[in-house]
Amino acid sequence: MNKSLPPAAGRDALRAWLKEKSPLGPLKATAKYVGRFFQIPLPFFHPYVVYGPEANRKVLVTERDKVLWRNTDPVTDLLQHGVLIVDGEEHDKYRQLMEPALHPSTLSRYTPLIIAHTERVSSQWQDGDVVDMLVESRKIALLIIMDTLFSKDAWDDIPHIWNPILKAIEYISPGAWILWPKIPRFGFRKPLKELDDYLFGIITDRRQQTAEHHQSSTVNRHDLLQHLLDAGLSDQLIRDQMLTMMIAGHDTSTALLAWVFALLGQHPDIHKKVAAEVNSLEKSPLLDQVIKESLRLYPPIHIGNRRMAQAMEFDEGTVPAGERLFYFIYLTHHDESIWENAEDFCPERFAHGRKTPPFAYVPFGGGPRACIGAAFGQAEARLVLANLLQHFAFEYTNHSIRPHMGATLEPRPGVMMRVKKRAIVSEQ
Ligand code: HEM
């Protein structure tokens, strides 16, 4: 059964689009009218949308064998055989190879690097500067992912790889190709090649170092890149995994960090409490809640994209084989029947002892294809935010911010904040 939209839903959707200037408005308006199962009624693009705990459980766990990750779209073109793209045994092999480097038990060894890169970026700020925390967060997240997973200090490379990385992200973001898949896409070939050359350069250097290491007693690295090399993967397959981790592992963290600053800027009372907490406590329960609530309101990965290998039945209808399915994380997180005052920023809902129903909160997906970097991403966010809030006071410049549906859900046009050095610790 296809669920077409009633005319009133169409009118409300249009109104919401004009008001929120983002497709999220009409999607929320549609969901309100027709519930947790509908089809997006665009010409040439009509994916099914499902959301809510039951649908999430089905797609992610109980009936996951009916869906494929590989879609014929730019994400596949770019990441090729990356772990995020492939299915079946090939996926499980790459995932197993990469899990040790991201296992919660190994994360503490990354702490000094995370702090060092945060401070390197913030040391460039002058007292009273207005900085864009979307840009600054990207610098921090990029340096961290390159150094922790590939032992590559990318500080001097940032000016060269910045544009290629933004182009790679633009390449996989929703655009006109959705309606016209064969649309010629100009301006990408050169920057994407530059990014490939950069990654292949890192692989070549490492192969050389590894060969030299066998001849001498120099210390070898034990990072994710080395796991991939030691497993005998070809340069091309290693490039696919590196690019996957580089993009998936920094663009998400960038969005999360930037949203936390936007939300703290918009909620000075909570901002004040968190700033006091990170200065005086070993652990930061409120900061943890702020991160969780930010991931609820603005989940960086806001849609899970699948292609149906077989038909799947939901209470409200069936998605036929071959169709595209979105399990809509953002809509689950904004569902008023699950979340009281769903649109409000309320970190307290994640206070100790409070429970959320299973599969109602899925910022990292779920099941065997849940985010491989979930623990890493959260630990990183806690460390970066605590460090920055300890050393700087952030003043929001009160500009308007809207969620932009790109590769991630990003605060646009940015998060402009005035930074002032804090007299730290001595304030205790
Ligand atoms: C705040 C940070 C992050 C968020 C919100 C996030 C979110 C997600 C979500 C929702 C998925 C599942 C998508 C789906 O079901 O279609 C996912 C998968 C994935 N994430 Fe993350 N992620 C974050 C950080 C990271 C980091 C730090 C890394 C790498 C170090 C990473 C690497 C991946 C990979 C490789 C997958 C695919 C896993 C697979 O298919 O087996 N992510 N992420």
Residues whose N, C-alpha, C, O or C-beta is under 5 A from the ligand:
A	BS01	HEM	V83 L84 R95 M245 A248 G249 T252 S253 L256 P300 I301 G304 N305 V362 P363 F364 G365 P368 R369 A370 C371 I372 G373 A374 F376 G377
